[in-house]
Amino acid sequence: MRRQLGTVASLGSRQPSVREQELNRPFVDRVLDPTVAWFVRLGRRFTPDDGVQRIKSRLDQAGNPSGWDADRLLGVKALAALVGLLCGLVGPPLLNASALVWIGCIIGGFVLGWYAPSIWLYDVAARRSQSVRRNLPDALDLLTISVESGLSFDAALSQVATKTTGPLAGEFLRVLGEIQIGTGRVEAMRALAERTDVPELRSFIGAMIQADAFGVPIAGVLRVQAKEMRVKRSQRAEEQAQKVPVKILFPLIFFLLPCLFIVILGPAAISAIEMFSRPR
């Protein structure tokens, strides 16, 4: 009897409407997710297929930052472009700017908002590549010592990955993980070369692939590669040192010399003005 009464009561109870069911959903599911999907579709509409591939390649070079993929970057680009466009539309009228300045602000805000995330991603990838290039000679020295002490190449690579820090150690750990799940060593090393934009690392990987193909002892190849990387690091440091005079020229001309002239010639100019302004 109780079960029958409960069934009758449930049949007579009011079912929630579609609107109530929709409002009972979380705010993220109702508003944020559709908005993000709309911006992603908008970004993909204005980005060609090769542009999406370039973004994916740049993300690989940047180390695939946590939570970032091509769709999210495209959505951020579309959102930033829209924000820049709105700023260009609202800002100049508040400052009583001319129509030409207004149009320039609209175009500039849109372009700046669209390319700002790409510039940020390029900067992250460039700094990561510099870190890999800087740590590569020391890593090869440690790898050479480990191989010459009797370890296999994979064990030596594991030692380098665990004893060092930085992006290069992370890439070596990823190579070891790919080898452990069944990927061949050559394929894993080639994938590493494709993920990075460091010519020195690609040269080292090419030499290791050739040594594995022709049966050359790895210890000798590693010794030669480590020596070559140290020479390249020294040459790169000398090149950077030679660029310093050229880079410091423009700040010296436009910032330091005017201040120096003001300090030195300022009192003399004031004295000359006072002397010539005296009544005769």
Residue pairs with C-beta under 8 A, 6 or more apart in sequence:
16 24
22 30
23 30
36 75
39 74
39 75
39 76
39 78
39 79
40 71
40 72
40 74
40 75
40 78
42 75
42 78
43 71
43 73
43 74
43 75
43 76
43 77
43 78
44 52
44 71
44 74
46 78
47 55
47 74
47 77
52 70
52 74
55 70
55 73
55 74
55 118
55 121
56 70
58 118
58 121
58 122
58 125
59 65
59 68
59 69
59 70
59 73
59 121
60 194
60 195
61 125
61 128
61 129
61 195
61 196
61 197
62 121
62 124
62 125
62 128
63 124
63 128
63 167
63 170
65 124
73 117
73 118
73 121
76 117
77 113
77 114
77 115
77 116
77 117
77 118
78 114
80 113
80 114
80 116
80 117
81 110
81 113
81 114
82 113
83 109
83 113
84 108
84 109
84 110
84 111
84 112
84 113
84 114
85 106
85 109
85 110
85 113
86 109
87 105
87 109
88 102
88 105
88 106
88 107
88 108
88 109
88 110
89 106
91 105
92 101
92 102
92 105
93 102
97 105
125 197
128 167
129 196
129 197
129 198
131 166
131 167
131 168
132 166
132 167
132 168
132 171
132 196
132 198
132 201
133 198
133 200
133 201
133 236
134 233
135 164
135 166
135 167
135 168
135 169
136 168
136 198
136 200
136 201
136 204
136 229
137 226
137 229
137 230
137 232
137 233
138 164
139 160
139 164
139 168
139 169
139 172
140 204
140 222
140 225
140 226
140 229
141 226
141 230
142 159
142 160
142 163
142 164
143 156
143 157
143 159
143 160
143 222
143 226
144 219
144 222
144 223
144 226
146 155
146 156
146 159
146 160
147 153
147 156
147 218
147 219
147 222
148 219
148 223
151 159
153 185
153 218
154 176
154 179
154 185
157 172
157 175
157 176
158 172
158 176
160 169
160 172
161 169
161 170
161 172
161 173
161 176
162 169
168 201
171 192
171 195
171 196
174 192
175 188
175 189
175 191
175 192
178 187
178 188
178 191
179 185
179 188
183 191
185 212
186 209
186 212
186 213
189 205
189 208
189 209
190 205
190 209
192 201
192 205
193 201
193 202
193 205
193 206
196 202
200 229
200 232
203 225
203 228
204 225
204 229
207 221
207 224
207 225
208 218
208 221
208 225
210 216
211 217
211 218
211 221
212 218
